Amino acid sequence: MGPVLGAAILGANYAPDGGGESDTYTATSTIDFVYGGDLTLGLIGDQESGFADGAGFESIEFTVSADETTILDKTFSSIAAADSFFDDQVINLGSSYGPGVDLTFTYALTADGPGGYGVDFVVGGAVPEPSTWAMMLIGFAGLGFAAYRRREPNHLQRAAARSHA
């Protein structure tokens, strides 16, 4: 992942035992970027409390939108699946965003028992792969060589210059 452009924590804590009644708790974070280009999402980890043996946990939905267009939508029906997804992962969100893009991260926890769940994440700019850097350097070298050849007079012009001397 390249430079960090934004960071946030989303989460919800559920009150003690809901008596079998399901409730959904949501959190939303919107980050307005002036950056333009490829964006990556770095999932740092989860913060779970309660839900002993998964009791009371029903689902988590995690959505990422760019200017109201959904680019990532994941729903987890088990804590193990959510833990696996939110544990030290980098996701390419795509290219050609911004400048001036609003990224909205939405989180919804549905539970009917005591517990809570939170997510830490960062958003960054993508760093080109080594092959991209190599192709870019070769391109610049080619442009430099073409400019050098253009400035150097050809052999006919040099011969004509010698005959006039």
N, CA and C of each residue as an Amber inpcrd file, in Angstrom:
protein
   495
   0.8440000  -1.1670000   0.0000000   0.0000000   0.0000000   0.0000000
   0.8910000   1.2320000   0.0000000   0.4750000   2.2350000  -0.7220000
   1.2360000   3.4610000  -0.8340000   0.9750000   4.3950000   0.3330000
   1.0030000   5.6930000   0.0860000   0.8090000   6.6670000   1.1600000
  -0.5970000   6.5740000   1.7530000  -0.6840000   6.7600000   3.0560000
  -1.9810000   6.7310000   3.7390000  -2.6720000   8.0770000   3.5120000
  -3.9100000   8.0290000   3.0090000  -4.6650000   9.2330000   2.7020000
  -5.7900000   9.4910000   3.7040000  -6.1710000   8.4690000   4.4560000
  -7.2380000   8.6230000   5.4410000  -7.3340000   7.3820000   6.3030000
  -7.8820000   7.5270000   7.5000000  -8.0450000   6.3990000   8.4120000
  -9.3260000   6.5870000   9.2050000  -9.9210000   5.4670000   9.6240000
 -11.1510000   5.5460000  10.4110000 -11.3500000   4.2600000  11.1970000
 -12.2210000   4.3470000  12.1760000 -12.6550000   3.1910000  12.9560000
 -14.1740000   3.1990000  12.9310000 -14.7620000   2.0680000  12.5670000
 -16.2120000   1.9290000  12.6040000 -16.5400000   0.8060000  13.5730000
 -17.5980000   0.9650000  14.3230000 -17.9670000  -0.0990000  15.2300000
 -19.2750000   0.1760000  15.9160000 -19.7660000  -0.8550000  16.5900000
 -21.0040000  -0.7240000  17.3490000 -20.9240000  -1.6280000  18.5600000
 -21.4100000  -1.1380000  19.6510000 -21.5160000  -1.9300000  20.8660000
 -22.9860000  -2.1730000  21.1350000 -23.2850000  -3.4000000  21.4050000
 -24.6590000  -3.7650000  21.6940000 -24.8280000  -3.8310000  23.2010000
 -25.9210000  -3.3090000  23.6740000 -26.2090000  -3.3120000  25.1070000
 -26.3750000  -4.7550000  25.6100000 -26.3480000  -4.9450000  26.9180000
 -26.5450000  -6.2880000  27.4650000 -27.7830000  -6.9550000  26.8800000
 -27.8170000  -8.2550000  26.9850000 -28.8190000  -9.1460000  26.3890000
 -30.1070000  -8.4470000  25.9790000 -30.3970000  -8.5280000  24.6720000
 -31.5880000  -7.8790000  24.1200000 -32.8530000  -8.6810000  24.3210000
 -32.7810000  -9.7890000  25.0420000 -33.9780000 -10.5830000  25.3050000
 -34.5280000 -11.2430000  24.0570000 -33.6270000 -11.5670000  23.0980000
 -34.0600000 -12.2480000  21.8760000 -34.5360000 -11.3160000  20.7830000
 -34.4940000 -10.0340000  21.0200000 -34.9300000  -9.0680000  20.0200000
 -33.7290000  -8.5950000  19.2090000 -33.8120000  -8.7070000  17.8880000
 -32.7140000  -8.2750000  17.0180000 -32.7320000  -6.7710000  16.8250000
 -31.5720000  -6.1820000  16.9090000 -31.4030000  -4.7580000  16.6300000
 -30.2170000  -4.5950000  15.6930000 -30.2680000  -3.5690000  14.8380000
 -29.1690000  -3.2740000  13.9240000 -28.5820000  -1.9220000  14.2970000
 -27.2780000  -1.9030000  14.4750000 -26.5380000  -0.6890000  14.8000000
 -25.6490000  -0.3590000  13.6190000 -25.6830000   0.8910000  13.1720000
 -24.8920000   1.2860000  12.0110000 -23.9330000   2.4140000  12.3540000
 -22.8820000   2.4740000  11.5780000 -21.9040000   3.5570000  11.6690000
 -21.4650000   3.8790000  10.2470000 -21.2440000   5.1560000   9.9830000
 -20.8350000   5.5940000   8.6540000 -19.7150000   6.6070000   8.7840000
 -18.7530000   6.5040000   7.8710000 -17.6680000   7.4690000   7.8060000
 -17.4850000   7.8660000   6.3500000 -17.4790000   9.1680000   6.0680000
 -17.2470000   9.6520000   4.7120000 -15.9620000  10.4600000   4.7090000
 -15.0980000  10.1250000   3.7550000 -13.8220000  10.8200000   3.6070000
 -13.8060000  11.4720000   2.2290000 -13.5790000  12.7780000   2.1930000
 -13.5280000  13.5260000   0.9400000 -12.0730000  13.6280000   0.5150000
 -11.7350000  13.0170000  -0.6150000 -10.3510000  12.9830000  -1.0820000
 -10.1000000  14.0310000  -2.1420000  -8.9360000  14.6670000  -2.0520000
  -8.4770000  15.5520000  -3.1160000  -7.4640000  14.8120000  -3.9880000
  -7.1490000  13.5970000  -3.5910000  -6.2270000  12.7300000  -4.3190000
  -6.9300000  12.1730000  -5.5470000  -6.1980000  11.9520000  -6.6040000
  -6.7490000  11.3150000  -7.7910000  -5.9120000  10.1110000  -8.1760000
  -6.5460000   9.0120000  -8.4980000  -5.8070000   7.8290000  -8.9310000
  -6.3250000   6.5590000  -8.3050000  -5.4510000   5.5540000  -8.2130000
  -5.8120000   4.2600000  -7.6340000  -5.9110000   4.3710000  -6.1230000
  -6.9160000   3.7150000  -5.5530000  -7.0760000   3.7100000  -4.1090000
  -7.0670000   2.2780000  -3.5860000  -6.4780000   2.1020000  -2.4160000
  -6.4830000   0.8000000  -1.7600000  -7.0580000   0.9460000  -0.3610000
  -7.6790000  -0.1310000   0.1080000  -8.2610000  -0.1760000   1.4420000
  -7.4470000  -1.1580000   2.2670000  -6.8590000  -0.6940000   3.3410000
  -6.0910000  -1.5570000   4.2390000  -6.9050000  -1.8430000   5.4790000
  -7.2700000  -3.1070000   5.6800000  -8.0370000  -3.5120000   6.8450000
  -7.0530000  -3.9230000   7.9290000  -7.0200000  -3.1770000   9.0060000
  -6.0050000  -3.3690000  10.0480000  -6.3810000  -4.4820000  11.0060000
  -7.6330000  -4.6020000  11.3400000  -8.0370000  -5.6420000  12.2740000
  -9.3970000  -5.3620000  12.8560000  -9.8450000  -6.2720000  13.6820000
 -11.1530000  -6.1420000  14.2850000 -11.0200000  -5.9490000  15.7890000
 -12.0640000  -5.4390000  16.3770000 -12.1240000  -5.2600000  17.8280000
 -13.4360000  -5.8780000  18.2840000 -13.3590000  -7.1070000  18.7360000
 -14.5610000  -7.8330000  19.1280000 -14.6560000  -7.8960000  20.6400000
 -15.8720000  -7.7410000  21.1360000 -16.1000000  -7.9390000  22.5660000
 -17.4660000  -8.5970000  22.7380000 -17.5440000  -9.5270000  23.6470000
 -18.8070000 -10.2350000  23.8770000 -19.0300000 -11.3290000  22.8600000
 -20.2850000 -11.6300000  22.5900000 -20.6880000 -12.6930000  21.6670000
 -19.9760000 -14.0080000  21.9820000 -19.9910000 -14.4360000  23.2400000
 -19.3460000 -15.6850000  23.6410000 -19.8380000 -16.8160000  22.7500000
 -18.8880000 -17.4900000  22.1160000 -19.1780000 -18.5880000  21.1790000
 -20.1280000 -18.1590000  20.0610000 -20.1020000 -16.8800000  19.7180000
 -20.9440000 -16.3750000  18.6330000 -22.3880000 -16.1290000  19.0310000
 -22.7390000 -16.3840000  20.2920000 -24.1240000 -16.2320000  20.7390000
 -24.5590000 -14.7750000  20.6330000 -25.6910000 -14.5410000  19.9900000
 -26.2390000 -13.1960000  19.8500000 -25.8170000 -12.4830000  18.5750000
 -24.7430000 -12.9250000  17.9700000 -24.2700000 -12.3020000  16.7270000
 -25.1340000 -12.8060000  15.5760000 -25.6020000 -11.8910000  14.7160000
 -26.3810000 -12.3020000  13.5500000 -25.6600000 -11.9860000  12.2410000
 -25.2170000 -10.7320000  12.0780000 -24.5270000 -10.3890000  10.8320000
 -23.8290000  -9.0450000  10.9360000 -22.8860000  -8.8620000  10.0140000
 -22.2310000  -7.5700000   9.8000000 -22.2510000  -7.3260000   8.2960000
 -22.6410000  -6.1180000   7.9100000 -22.5360000  -5.7180000   6.5100000
 -21.5640000  -4.5510000   6.4340000 -20.6150000  -4.6490000   5.5100000
 -19.5920000  -3.6190000   5.3160000 -19.6460000  -3.1800000   3.8590000
 -19.8600000  -1.8830000   3.6400000 -20.0180000  -1.3580000   2.2880000
 -19.0990000  -0.1620000   2.0920000 -18.5040000  -0.0790000   0.8910000
 -17.7000000   1.0730000   0.5070000 -18.3180000   1.6390000  -0.7700000
 -18.5830000   2.9470000  -0.7590000 -19.1570000   3.6180000  -1.9210000
 -18.2900000   4.7970000  -2.3180000 -18.1950000   5.0240000  -3.6180000
 -17.5000000   6.1950000  -4.1500000 -18.5430000   7.0640000  -4.8280000
 -18.7820000   8.2420000  -4.2570000 -19.8030000   9.1480000  -4.7810000
 -21.1260000   8.4140000  -5.0350000 -21.5660000   7.6630000  -4.0460000
 -22.8420000   6.9390000  -4.0330000 -22.9070000   5.7400000  -4.9740000
 -21.7870000   5.3080000  -5.5330000 -21.7280000   4.0870000  -6.3340000
 -21.0170000   3.0290000  -5.4990000 -21.6710000   1.9140000  -5.2400000
 -21.1030000   0.8610000  -4.4000000 -19.9440000   0.1760000  -5.1200000
 -18.7780000   0.1380000  -4.4610000 -17.6210000  -0.5380000  -5.0470000
 -17.2050000  -1.7670000  -4.2410000 -17.7390000  -1.9210000  -3.0320000
 -17.4700000  -3.1120000  -2.2110000 -18.6550000  -3.3150000  -1.2850000
 -19.1850000  -4.5340000  -1.2590000 -20.3190000  -4.8460000  -0.3890000
 -20.1410000  -6.2710000   0.1180000 -19.8680000  -6.4050000   1.4130000
 -19.6310000  -7.7190000   2.0260000 -20.5720000  -7.8930000   3.2100000
 -21.1690000  -9.0800000   3.3170000 -22.0080000  -9.4200000   4.4540000
 -21.4630000 -10.6930000   5.0870000 -21.3580000 -10.6740000   6.4040000
 -20.8150000 -11.8090000   7.1540000 -21.8640000 -12.3060000   8.1360000
 -22.1220000 -13.6120000   8.1010000 -23.1140000 -14.1920000   8.9990000
 -22.4690000 -14.9440000  10.1560000 -21.1450000 -14.8790000  10.2440000
 -20.4510000 -15.4870000  11.3890000 -19.2930000 -14.5870000  11.7930000
 -18.9590000 -14.6360000  13.0620000 -17.8350000 -13.8390000  13.5600000
 -16.5350000 -14.3210000  12.9270000 -16.3930000 -15.6310000  12.7430000
 -15.1620000 -16.1670000  12.1490000 -14.9490000 -15.6140000  10.7440000
 -15.9930000 -15.5210000   9.9390000 -15.8700000 -14.9820000   8.5800000
 -15.5060000 -13.5020000   8.6210000 -16.1160000 -12.7500000   9.5350000
 -15.7890000 -11.3250000   9.6700000 -14.3510000 -11.1490000  10.1290000
 -13.9280000 -11.9240000  11.1350000 -12.5500000 -11.8420000  11.6300000
 -11.5480000 -12.1150000  10.5140000 -11.8360000 -13.1170000   9.6960000
 -10.9350000 -13.4740000   8.5980000 -10.8310000 -12.3380000   7.5770000
 -11.9370000 -11.7110000   7.2550000 -11.9390000 -10.6450000   6.2590000
 -11.2380000  -9.3820000   6.7550000 -11.4940000  -8.9880000   8.0020000
 -10.9730000  -7.7270000   8.5250000  -9.5690000  -7.8310000   9.1140000
  -8.8890000  -8.9420000   8.9400000  -7.5730000  -9.1370000   9.5520000
  -6.4390000  -8.8870000   8.5600000  -5.8070000  -7.7170000   8.6370000
  -4.6030000  -7.3820000   7.8660000  -4.7160000  -7.7460000   6.3900000
  -5.5980000  -7.0840000   5.6910000  -5.8190000  -7.3480000   4.2730000
  -5.7930000  -6.0210000   3.5200000  -5.2870000  -6.0450000   2.2930000
  -5.3030000  -4.8540000   1.4420000  -6.1670000  -5.1660000   0.2220000
  -7.1070000  -4.2790000  -0.0560000  -8.0420000  -4.4740000  -1.1620000
  -7.9060000  -3.3050000  -2.1260000  -7.7440000  -3.6150000  -3.4040000
  -7.6760000  -2.5810000  -4.4340000  -9.1010000  -2.1060000  -4.7010000
  -9.3730000  -0.8440000  -4.4370000 -10.7100000  -0.2960000  -4.6520000
 -10.9340000   0.1330000  -6.0950000  -9.8860000   0.2110000  -6.8730000
 -10.0380000   0.6000000  -8.2640000  -9.2270000   1.8220000  -8.6110000
  -9.3850000   2.2610000  -9.8480000  -8.5690000   3.3670000 -10.3290000
  -9.4300000   4.5410000 -10.7780000  -8.7400000   5.6090000 -11.0690000
  -9.3340000   6.8300000 -11.6220000 -10.3370000   7.5020000 -10.6890000
 -10.0620000   7.4980000  -9.4060000 -10.9020000   8.2300000  -8.4630000
 -10.3320000   9.6210000  -8.2590000 -11.2210000  10.5650000  -8.0750000
 -10.8270000  11.9040000  -7.6960000 -10.2100000  12.6870000  -8.8250000
  -9.6700000  13.8340000  -8.4970000  -9.7720000  14.4050000  -7.1570000
 -11.2090000  14.8260000  -6.8590000 -11.5050000  14.9570000  -5.5870000
 -12.8330000  15.3560000  -5.1640000 -13.8080000  14.2130000  -5.0000000
 -13.3230000  12.9880000  -4.7990000 -14.2120000  11.8450000  -4.6050000
 -14.5700000  11.7160000  -3.1280000 -15.8220000  11.3770000  -2.8640000
 -16.2620000  11.0880000  -1.5050000 -16.3490000   9.5780000  -1.3490000
 -15.5260000   9.0160000  -0.4630000 -15.6140000   7.5890000  -0.1490000
 -16.4090000   7.4440000   1.1320000 -17.4500000   6.6300000   1.0930000
 -18.2910000   6.4130000   2.2670000 -18.1830000   4.9510000   2.6880000
 -17.8600000   4.7510000   3.9410000 -17.7260000   3.4270000   4.5400000
 -18.9070000   3.2330000   5.4800000 -19.6920000   2.1790000   5.2610000
 -20.8690000   1.9230000   6.0760000 -20.7470000   0.5440000   6.7040000
 -21.1250000   0.4850000   7.9530000 -21.0040000  -0.7230000   8.7480000
 -22.3330000  -0.9280000   9.4640000 -22.8710000  -2.1500000   9.4310000
 -24.1140000  -2.4430000  10.1490000 -23.9590000  -3.7680000  10.8860000
 -24.1390000  -3.7350000  12.1990000 -24.0840000  -4.9250000  13.0510000
 -25.5100000  -5.2590000  13.4730000 -25.9220000  -6.4960000  13.2120000
 -27.2250000  -6.9710000  13.6730000 -26.9790000  -8.0340000  14.7190000
 -27.5940000  -7.8440000  15.8850000 -27.3630000  -8.7680000  16.9910000
 -28.5880000  -8.8430000  17.8860000 -28.6900000  -9.9560000  18.6120000
 -29.7700000 -10.0860000  19.5900000 -29.2140000 -10.5240000  20.9470000
 -27.9610000 -10.1900000  21.1770000 -27.3360000 -10.5390000  22.4470000
 -26.2330000  -9.5570000  22.7730000 -25.6000000  -9.7180000  23.9280000
 -24.5590000  -8.7770000  24.3390000 -23.2910000  -8.9350000  23.4940000
 -22.6950000  -7.8210000  23.1590000 -21.4340000  -7.8570000  22.4180000
 -21.2560000  -6.6280000  21.5640000 -20.1150000  -6.5490000  20.9200000
 -19.8060000  -5.4320000  20.0380000 -18.7350000  -5.8360000  19.0550000
 -18.6150000  -5.0670000  18.0000000 -17.6290000  -5.3760000  16.9690000
 -17.2040000  -4.0740000  16.3160000 -15.8980000  -3.8880000  16.1250000
 -15.3650000  -2.6950000  15.4890000 -14.3420000  -3.0510000  14.4320000
 -14.1080000  -2.1220000  13.5160000 -13.1940000  -2.3240000  12.3930000
 -12.2750000  -1.1160000  12.2680000 -10.9680000  -1.3470000  12.1550000
  -9.9850000  -0.2910000  11.9060000  -9.5370000  -0.3990000  10.4510000
  -9.4450000   0.7420000   9.7580000  -8.9820000   0.6780000   8.3710000
  -8.2900000   1.9700000   7.9630000  -7.4990000   1.8590000   6.9030000
  -6.8390000   3.0150000   6.2960000  -7.0880000   2.9810000   4.7950000
  -7.0820000   4.1420000   4.1760000  -7.2090000   4.2500000   2.7280000
  -5.9430000   4.9050000   2.2230000  -5.3830000   4.3310000   1.1680000
  -4.1370000   4.8650000   0.6320000  -4.1190000   4.8570000  -0.8790000
  -3.0860000   5.4790000  -1.3880000  -2.8600000   5.4860000  -2.8250000
  -2.0580000   4.2550000  -3.2070000  -2.3670000   3.7200000  -4.3510000
  -1.6570000   2.5320000  -4.8180000  -0.2560000   2.9090000  -5.2940000
   0.6840000   2.0170000  -5.0790000   2.0510000   2.1970000  -5.5500000
   2.2400000   1.3010000  -6.7640000   2.7940000   1.8410000  -7.8720000
   2.9660000   1.0130000  -9.0650000   3.8390000  -0.2110000  -8.8030000
   3.5480000  -1.2960000  -9.5330000   4.3470000  -2.5130000  -9.4280000
   5.7040000  -2.2800000 -10.0770000   6.7150000  -3.0990000  -9.7220000
   8.0510000  -2.9290000 -10.3100000   8.0550000  -2.9610000 -11.8340000
   7.2120000  -3.8070000 -12.4410000   7.1860000  -3.8720000 -13.9050000
   6.6850000  -2.5470000 -14.4960000   5.7640000  -1.8860000 -13.8050000
   5.2750000  -0.5840000 -14.2660000   6.3860000   0.4490000 -14.2090000
   7.1650000   0.4460000 -13.1090000   8.3060000   1.3620000 -12.9960000
   9.3100000   1.0940000 -14.1140000   9.5900000  -0.1720000 -14.4010000
  10.5640000  -0.5230000 -15.4460000  10.1000000  -0.0150000 -16.8100000
   8.8290000  -0.2230000 -17.1370000   8.3170000   0.2430000 -18.4260000
   8.3560000   1.7730000 -18.5090000   8.0690000   2.4260000 -17.3930000
   8.1180000   3.8810000 -17.3710000   9.5500000   4.3750000 -17.6130000
  10.5250000   3.7580000 -16.9690000  11.9270000   4.1530000 -17.1480000
  12.4000000   3.9010000 -18.5770000  12.0060000   2.7740000 -19.1640000
  12.3730000   2.4770000 -20.5530000  11.7610000   3.5270000 -21.4830000
  10.5240000   3.9150000 -21.2130000   9.8680000   4.9500000 -22.0220000
  10.5900000   6.2800000 -21.9470000  10.9880000   6.6750000 -20.7250000
  11.7310000   7.9280000 -20.5760000  13.0840000   7.8560000 -21.2750000
  13.7430000   6.7100000 -21.1890000  15.0340000   6.5450000 -21.8750000
  14.8440000   6.6640000 -23.3830000  13.7710000   6.0600000 -23.9070000
  13.4870000   6.1480000 -25.3450000  13.2270000   7.5810000 -25.7780000
  12.4670000   8.3220000 -24.9880000  12.2080000   9.7300000 -25.3090000
  13.4890000  10.5490000 -25.2750000  14.3380000  10.2710000 -24.3010000
  15.6130000  10.9760000 -24.2100000  16.4960000  10.6910000 -25.4110000
  16.5390000   9.4230000 -25.8410000  17.3460000   9.0540000 -26.9960000
  16.8030000   9.7180000 -28.2650000  15.4710000   9.7510000 -28.4160000
  14.8670000  10.3860000 -29.5910000  15.1970000  11.8740000 -29.6210000
  15.1440000  12.5330000 -28.4700000  15.4870000  13.9590000 -28.4240000
  16.9570000  14.1650000 -28.7580000  17.8290000  13.2900000 -28.2930000
  19.2620000  13.3810000 -28.5850000  19.4920000  13.2240000 -30.0830000
  18.8470000  12.2410000 -30.7100000  19.0320000  11.9910000 -32.1480000
  18.5040000  13.1640000 -32.9720000  17.4530000  13.8150000 -32.4990000
  16.8700000  14.9290000 -33.2390000  17.8220000  16.1150000 -33.2550000
  18.5480000  16.3370000 -32.1560000  19.4700000  17.4630000 -32.0780000
  20.7590000  17.2080000 -32.8620000  21.1590000  15.9680000 -33.0170000
  22.4070000  15.6380000 -33.7180000  22.1810000  15.7410000 -35.2310000
  22.9610000  16.5920000 -35.9680000  22.7750000  16.7000000 -37.4190000
  23.1360000  15.3800000 -38.1020000  22.4020000  15.0670000 -39.1730000
  22.6920000  13.7920000 -39.8420000  23.9620000  13.9120000 -40.6920000
  24.4480000  12.7890000 -41.1930000  25.7440000  12.7680000 -41.8900000
  25.7160000  13.5650000 -43.1920000  24.5660000  13.7280000 -43.8820000
  24.4930000  14.5270000 -45.0930000  24.6940000  16.0030000 -44.7840000
  24.0930000  16.4680000 -43.6590000  24.2580000  17.8520000 -43.2800000
  25.7030000  18.1260000 -42.8920000  26.3760000  17.1630000 -42.2380000
  27.7820000  17.3560000 -41.8800000  28.6760000  17.4030000 -43.1220000
  28.3970000  16.5600000 -44.1150000  29.1890000  16.5510000 -45.3580000
  29.0150000  17.8690000 -46.1150000  27.7920000  18.3740000 -46.1630000
  27.5460000  19.6530000 -46.8430000  28.2540000  20.7850000 -46.1330000
  28.2830000  20.7450000 -44.8150000  28.9540000  21.7840000 -44.0480000
  30.4540000  21.7490000 -44.3140000  31.0620000  20.5520000 -44.4780000
  32.4940000  20.4470000 -44.7370000  32.8420000  20.9640000 -46.1340000
  31.9830000  20.7320000 -47.1280000  32.2790000  21.1670000 -48.4900000
  32.2180000  22.6840000 -48.6400000  31.4380000  23.3370000 -47.7760000
  31.3550000  24.7970000 -47.8000000  32.5150000  25.4490000 -47.0670000
  33.2250000  24.7190000 -46.2820000  34.3000000  25.2990000 -45.4880000
  35.5620000  25.5170000 -46.2500000
